[in-house]
Amino acid sequence: MSRIRFTRRLPAAVAVAGLALAVSACGGESSTSSAGTAPAAADQLKPNADLSQQTLQITVWDGYTPEELPAKVKEKLKVKDMKVALHDTNEIAMTKLTAPGDSGIDVAFVSGQYAQALNEQGLLEPIHPELIPNLANLYPEATQLSYDKGNKYSVPYTWGTTGICYRSDLVKTPPTSWNDLLKPPAWADKKVTMMTTERWLALPALKALGYSVNTDKDEEIAKAKELLLAQKPHLLGYDDVTFGDKLVSGESMMAEAWDGWCPTTDAKGNIKFAVPKEGSDLWVDTMVIMKSSKNKEAAHALINYILSPEIHSWAAENINYKVPNKAAMEQVKIAKGSLLGIKPAELLNGESIVDLGEASVKYTRLSTEVTAQS
């Protein structure tokens, strides 16, 4: 099982600038915005459309779909052509998708809260279930995602949670609480890393304090900031990308981590993952169809094809993220120690991160202030 490194979320160095662009591009508003923007109505689509007259262009993270996907889609669906554009981060994708004019993108891969923001701006075509029969392959839990219950405008591609990745042979006691990261014991001083992607930087502190990961209350965000600033002198550093390498080398003992990036299948078997007792999140990466697409039937056919077990299972086998596709997961050989075995019901215990509209800037500010202060 290979572990392809890609920047699915935002790396530390560009976190603030990227999200500022996204908020600006999205108008910084929710579905109740004063501008009156609302989700788009569904177009009339043709179930038996001639796909040979349609082309496809998608935007996706590098390494997130098989390299041979365009060739397979052209052969299977008989579309005229398929092109793949790459984005490093959700924020870059949002800048592309919300720019004036037609982006030329038919299908975009973005995380759940970004799909929510696009929909609230009227930029997405509602999903036509009759054109995606392979929706039946999804786990029932995949229809219960708080940012889009019933998969009305997005289809989940991967999902997972955030927790503590740690060296079981180096820690004196296994971590069970977010406070084990936020207030590390003396033996772990300067041996802990945290992520700086805005909502995930705040997550451990918010959960440790008993708050929602979606809070927009100034006093709660301020208390989380205090906790993160008190933690800072005891950190090895902030790391959104190479924290697994630091654990493998022994440079760190504990790291805030997305489950798929915690190298629990390392040959030595001494790296473990724990979801703290205070709870965590449920993150989801989705596929959405742009309202501006001129190839909506082909776009639906593409999503249906990706949901076929032999295609969707590729993601679990190659990028080590769980897919919300029961038929696909049944084809995956799960290695000893792999986090691919986490059950959907367990994932649903996590709190879905949703778009906060104008309040998103509060997390941009928190991240800037916490990571910038010495």
C-alpha positions as CSV (number, residue, x, y, z in Angstrom):
1,M,0.0,0.0,0.0
2,S,1.7,3.2,-1.2
3,R,1.4,6.4,0.7
4,I,1.2,9.2,-1.9
5,R,2.0,12.6,-0.4
6,F,-0.2,15.4,-1.5
7,T,-1.5,18.6,0.1
8,R,-5.1,17.6,0.6
9,R,-5.5,20.4,3.1
10,L,-3.6,23.6,3.5
11,P,0.1,23.5,4.5
12,A,1.3,25.9,7.3
13,A,3.1,28.4,5.2
14,V,0.2,29.4,3.1
15,A,-2.7,28.8,5.5
16,V,-3.7,32.4,6.1
17,A,-3.4,33.8,2.6
18,G,-5.2,30.8,1.1
19,L,-8.2,30.9,3.3
20,A,-8.5,34.7,3.0
21,L,-8.7,34.2,-0.8
22,A,-11.4,31.6,-0.4
23,V,-13.5,33.7,2.0
24,S,-13.2,36.7,-0.3
25,A,-14.0,34.6,-3.3
26,C,-17.1,33.1,-1.7
27,G,-18.3,36.5,-0.6
28,G,-17.7,35.4,3.1
29,E,-21.4,34.7,3.4
30,S,-23.6,31.8,4.3
31,S,-26.9,30.8,2.8
32,T,-28.6,33.6,4.7
33,S,-26.4,36.2,3.1
34,S,-27.7,39.7,2.5
35,A,-27.0,39.3,-1.2
36,G,-29.7,36.8,-1.4
37,T,-27.6,34.1,-3.0
38,A,-29.3,30.7,-2.8
39,P,-28.6,27.1,-3.9
40,A,-29.2,26.6,-7.6
41,A,-32.2,24.8,-8.9
42,A,-31.7,21.6,-10.8
43,D,-31.3,21.6,-14.6
44,Q,-33.3,19.2,-16.8
45,L,-30.9,16.5,-17.7
46,K,-31.1,13.7,-20.3
47,P,-30.6,10.2,-18.9
48,N,-29.7,8.9,-22.3
49,A,-27.6,11.8,-23.5
50,D,-24.9,11.1,-26.1
51,L,-21.8,11.4,-24.1
52,S,-19.6,11.2,-27.2
53,Q,-20.5,14.8,-27.7
54,Q,-19.4,15.9,-24.2
55,T,-16.0,16.5,-22.7
56,L,-14.9,16.5,-19.1
57,Q,-12.5,18.6,-17.0
58,I,-12.0,18.0,-13.3
59,T,-9.9,19.7,-10.6
60,V,-8.4,17.5,-7.9
61,W,-5.5,17.1,-5.6
62,D,-2.4,15.6,-7.1
63,G,-2.3,11.8,-6.5
64,Y,-5.9,11.7,-5.4
65,T,-7.2,9.7,-8.4
66,P,-5.6,7.1,-10.6
67,E,-3.2,8.4,-13.3
68,E,-5.0,6.3,-15.8
69,L,-8.5,7.6,-14.9
70,P,-8.9,9.9,-18.0
71,A,-8.0,7.0,-20.4
72,K,-10.4,4.7,-18.6
73,V,-13.2,7.2,-18.6
74,K,-12.8,7.9,-22.3
75,E,-12.9,4.1,-23.0
76,K,-15.8,3.3,-20.6
77,L,-18.0,6.4,-20.9
78,K,-17.1,7.2,-24.6
79,V,-16.7,10.9,-23.8
80,K,-14.9,13.0,-26.4
81,D,-12.1,13.9,-24.0
82,M,-11.2,14.3,-20.3
83,K,-8.7,16.6,-18.8
84,V,-7.4,16.9,-15.2
85,A,-6.4,20.1,-13.6
86,L,-4.6,20.0,-10.2
87,H,-5.0,22.1,-7.1
88,D,-2.7,21.9,-4.0
89,T,-5.3,23.1,-1.6
90,N,-9.0,23.7,-1.1
91,E,-8.4,27.4,-1.1
92,I,-6.7,27.3,-4.5
93,A,-9.6,25.3,-5.9
94,M,-12.1,27.8,-4.4
95,T,-10.2,30.7,-6.1
96,K,-10.5,28.9,-9.4
97,L,-14.1,27.9,-9.0
98,T,-15.4,31.3,-7.8
99,A,-13.6,33.5,-10.2
100,P,-15.8,35.5,-12.6
101,G,-16.7,33.6,-15.8
102,D,-16.7,30.0,-16.6
103,S,-13.9,28.0,-15.0
104,G,-14.3,25.2,-17.5
105,I,-14.5,22.8,-14.6
106,D,-17.2,20.1,-14.7
107,V,-16.4,18.2,-11.5
108,A,-14.4,19.5,-8.5
109,F,-13.0,17.6,-5.6
110,V,-13.2,19.8,-2.5
111,S,-13.7,19.2,1.3
112,G,-17.2,19.2,2.7
113,Q,-17.3,22.7,4.1
114,Y,-16.1,24.1,0.8
115,A,-18.8,22.2,-1.1
116,Q,-21.2,23.7,1.3
117,A,-19.9,27.2,0.6
118,L,-20.1,26.7,-3.1
119,N,-23.6,25.5,-2.9
120,E,-24.7,28.4,-0.8
121,Q,-23.4,30.7,-3.5
122,G,-25.5,28.9,-6.1
123,L,-22.5,27.5,-7.9
124,L,-23.3,23.8,-7.8
125,E,-25.7,21.6,-9.8
126,P,-27.9,19.5,-7.5
127,I,-27.1,15.8,-7.7
128,H,-29.4,13.8,-9.9
129,P,-29.6,10.4,-8.1
130,E,-31.2,8.7,-11.1
131,L,-28.0,9.4,-13.1
132,I,-25.8,7.9,-10.4
133,P,-27.1,4.4,-9.6
134,N,-23.8,3.6,-7.8
135,L,-24.9,5.8,-5.0
136,A,-26.4,2.6,-3.7
137,N,-22.8,1.5,-3.0
138,L,-22.4,4.1,-0.3
139,Y,-22.7,3.3,3.4
140,P,-26.0,4.6,4.9
141,E,-23.9,6.8,7.1
142,A,-22.6,8.7,4.1
143,T,-26.1,10.3,3.6
144,Q,-26.0,11.7,7.2
145,L,-23.2,14.3,6.7
146,S,-24.2,17.5,8.4
147,Y,-23.0,19.9,5.7
148,D,-25.1,18.0,3.1
149,K,-27.6,15.6,4.5
150,G,-28.9,13.3,1.8
151,N,-26.1,14.1,-0.6
152,K,-28.2,16.8,-2.4
153,Y,-25.3,18.6,-4.0
154,S,-22.1,16.6,-3.2
155,V,-21.0,13.0,-3.3
156,P,-18.4,11.9,-0.6
157,Y,-15.1,10.5,-2.0
158,T,-13.0,10.0,1.2
159,W,-13.6,10.5,4.9
160,G,-11.8,10.2,8.2
161,T,-11.0,11.8,11.5
162,T,-8.3,13.7,13.4
163,G,-6.5,12.4,16.5
164,I,-3.2,11.8,18.2
165,C,-0.5,9.8,16.3
166,Y,2.2,8.6,18.7
167,R,5.2,6.4,19.3
168,S,4.0,3.7,21.7
169,D,7.6,2.7,22.5
170,L,8.6,6.3,23.5
171,V,5.6,7.6,25.4
172,K,5.4,6.7,29.1
173,T,1.6,6.6,29.0
174,P,-0.5,6.4,25.8
175,P,-2.4,9.6,25.1
176,T,-6.1,9.6,25.8
177,S,-6.9,13.3,25.9
178,W,-6.3,16.4,23.8
179,N,-4.7,17.8,26.9
180,D,-1.9,15.3,26.4
181,L,-0.9,17.4,23.4
182,L,-1.9,20.8,24.8
183,K,-0.3,20.3,28.1
184,P,2.4,17.7,27.4
185,P,4.1,16.0,30.4
186,A,7.8,16.8,31.1
187,W,9.0,13.7,29.3
188,A,7.2,14.8,26.1
189,D,8.4,18.5,26.2
190,K,9.5,19.7,22.8
191,K,8.5,16.3,21.4
192,V,5.0,17.2,20.2
193,T,3.8,18.7,16.8
194,M,0.6,20.4,15.9
195,M,-1.1,21.2,12.6
196,T,-1.6,24.8,11.5
197,T,-4.4,24.4,9.0
198,E,-6.8,26.8,10.6
199,R,-9.8,24.8,11.7
200,W,-7.5,21.9,12.7
201,L,-5.2,24.0,14.7
202,A,-8.1,25.1,16.8
203,L,-9.8,21.7,17.0
204,P,-7.8,20.2,20.0
205,A,-8.2,23.2,22.1
206,L,-11.9,23.6,21.3
207,K,-12.6,19.9,22.1
208,A,-10.5,20.0,25.3
209,L,-12.6,23.0,26.5
210,G,-15.9,21.2,25.6
211,Y,-16.7,23.5,22.7
212,S,-18.0,22.7,19.2
213,V,-15.4,22.7,16.4
214,N,-17.9,25.0,14.6
215,T,-18.2,27.6,17.3
216,D,-18.3,31.2,16.2
217,K,-18.4,32.6,19.7
218,D,-15.6,35.1,20.3
219,E,-15.1,34.2,24.0
220,E,-14.8,30.5,23.2
221,I,-12.3,31.1,20.3
222,A,-10.4,33.4,22.7
223,K,-10.1,30.7,25.3
224,A,-8.9,28.2,22.7
225,K,-6.3,30.8,21.6
226,E,-5.0,31.1,25.2
227,L,-4.6,27.3,25.5
228,L,-2.7,27.2,22.2
229,L,-0.4,30.0,23.1
230,A,0.4,28.4,26.5
231,Q,1.2,25.1,24.6
232,K,3.5,26.8,22.1
233,P,6.7,26.8,24.1
234,H,6.4,23.1,24.7
235,L,6.1,22.1,21.0
236,L,8.7,20.7,18.7
237,G,6.9,22.7,16.0
238,Y,3.9,23.0,13.7
239,D,3.8,20.5,10.9
240,D,0.9,19.6,8.6
241,V,2.9,17.4,6.2
242,T,5.9,15.6,7.6
243,F,4.7,14.8,11.1
244,G,4.7,11.1,10.3
245,D,8.3,11.2,9.3
246,K,9.2,12.9,12.6
247,L,7.5,10.1,14.5
248,V,9.2,7.4,12.5
249,S,12.6,9.0,13.1
250,G,11.9,9.5,16.8
251,E,12.3,13.3,16.6
252,S,8.8,13.5,18.0
253,M,6.6,11.4,20.3
254,M,3.1,12.7,19.6
255,A,1.5,14.6,16.8
256,E,-1.9,16.0,15.9
257,A,-2.7,14.0,12.8
258,W,-5.3,13.1,10.2
259,D,-5.8,9.4,10.4
260,G,-4.7,8.6,6.9
261,W,-1.4,10.3,7.4
262,C,-0.6,8.5,10.7
263,P,1.9,5.8,9.6
264,T,0.5,3.0,11.7
265,T,1.5,0.4,9.2
266,D,5.2,1.3,9.7
267,A,7.3,-1.9,9.7
268,K,8.3,-1.6,13.3
269,G,4.6,-1.4,14.4
270,N,5.3,1.1,17.2
271,I,3.2,4.0,15.8
272,K,-0.4,4.1,17.1
273,F,-3.4,6.4,16.6
274,A,-5.9,7.5,19.3
275,V,-9.1,9.6,19.1
276,P,-9.1,11.6,22.3
277,K,-11.9,11.0,24.9
278,E,-13.2,14.6,24.3
279,G,-14.1,13.6,20.7
280,S,-12.9,14.8,17.3
281,D,-14.1,15.7,13.9
282,L,-15.4,13.9,10.8
283,W,-13.8,15.3,7.7
284,V,-15.0,14.5,4.2
285,D,-13.7,15.1,0.7
286,T,-16.4,15.3,-1.9
287,M,-17.1,15.4,-5.6
288,V,-19.3,18.3,-6.8
289,I,-20.7,19.3,-10.2
290,M,-20.4,22.9,-11.2
291,K,-23.6,24.7,-12.2
292,S,-21.6,26.3,-15.1
293,S,-20.7,22.8,-16.6
294,K,-21.9,22.3,-20.1
295,N,-21.4,18.5,-19.7
296,K,-23.6,17.7,-16.7
297,E,-24.7,14.3,-18.0
298,A,-21.0,13.3,-18.5
299,A,-20.2,14.7,-15.0
300,H,-22.8,12.5,-13.4
301,A,-21.6,9.5,-15.4
302,L,-18.0,10.2,-14.2
303,I,-19.1,10.2,-10.5
304,N,-21.1,7.1,-11.1
305,Y,-18.0,5.4,-12.6
306,I,-15.8,6.5,-9.7
307,L,-18.3,5.0,-7.3
308,S,-17.8,1.6,-8.9
309,P,-16.0,-0.7,-6.4
310,E,-13.0,-1.4,-8.6
311,I,-12.3,2.3,-9.1
312,H,-13.2,3.7,-5.7
313,S,-11.2,1.1,-3.8
314,W,-8.1,2.5,-5.4
315,A,-8.3,5.5,-3.1
316,A,-8.2,3.4,0.0
317,E,-5.4,1.2,-1.3
318,N,-3.2,4.0,-2.6
319,I,-3.7,7.1,-0.4
320,N,-4.7,5.2,2.7
321,Y,-7.9,7.1,3.3
322,K,-11.2,5.3,4.0
323,V,-13.8,5.7,1.3
324,P,-17.5,5.9,2.2
325,N,-18.3,3.1,-0.3
326,K,-19.3,-0.3,1.3
327,A,-18.8,-2.2,-1.9
328,A,-15.4,-0.7,-2.5
329,M,-14.1,-1.2,1.1
330,E,-15.1,-4.9,0.9
331,Q,-12.5,-5.3,-1.8
332,V,-9.7,-3.7,0.2
333,K,-7.2,-5.9,2.0
334,I,-6.6,-4.1,5.3
335,A,-3.1,-4.4,6.7
336,K,-2.4,-5.0,10.3
337,G,-2.5,-1.8,12.2
338,S,-4.2,0.1,9.4
339,L,-6.7,2.7,10.3
340,L,-8.8,1.7,7.2
341,G,-10.7,-0.6,9.6
342,I,-12.4,2.3,11.4
343,K,-16.2,1.7,11.1
344,P,-18.5,4.3,9.6
345,A,-20.5,4.4,12.8
346,E,-17.4,5.3,14.7
347,L,-16.6,8.1,12.2
348,L,-20.0,9.5,12.6
349,N,-19.3,10.1,16.3
350,G,-17.0,12.9,15.1
351,E,-18.4,16.4,14.6
352,S,-18.5,17.5,10.9
353,I,-16.7,20.7,10.2
354,V,-19.0,23.0,8.3
355,D,-18.6,26.3,6.5
356,L,-18.9,29.3,8.9
357,G,-19.3,32.0,6.3
358,E,-18.2,35.4,7.7
359,A,-17.1,33.8,11.0
360,S,-14.3,31.9,9.1
361,V,-12.1,34.9,9.4
362,K,-12.0,34.4,13.2
363,Y,-10.1,31.2,12.6
364,T,-7.8,32.8,10.1
365,R,-7.0,35.4,12.8
366,L,-6.5,32.7,15.5
367,S,-4.0,30.8,13.3
368,T,-2.1,33.9,12.4
369,E,-1.8,35.1,16.0
370,V,-0.9,31.7,17.5
371,T,1.7,30.7,15.0
372,A,3.2,34.2,14.6
373,Q,3.8,35.1,18.3
374,S,7.1,34.1,19.8
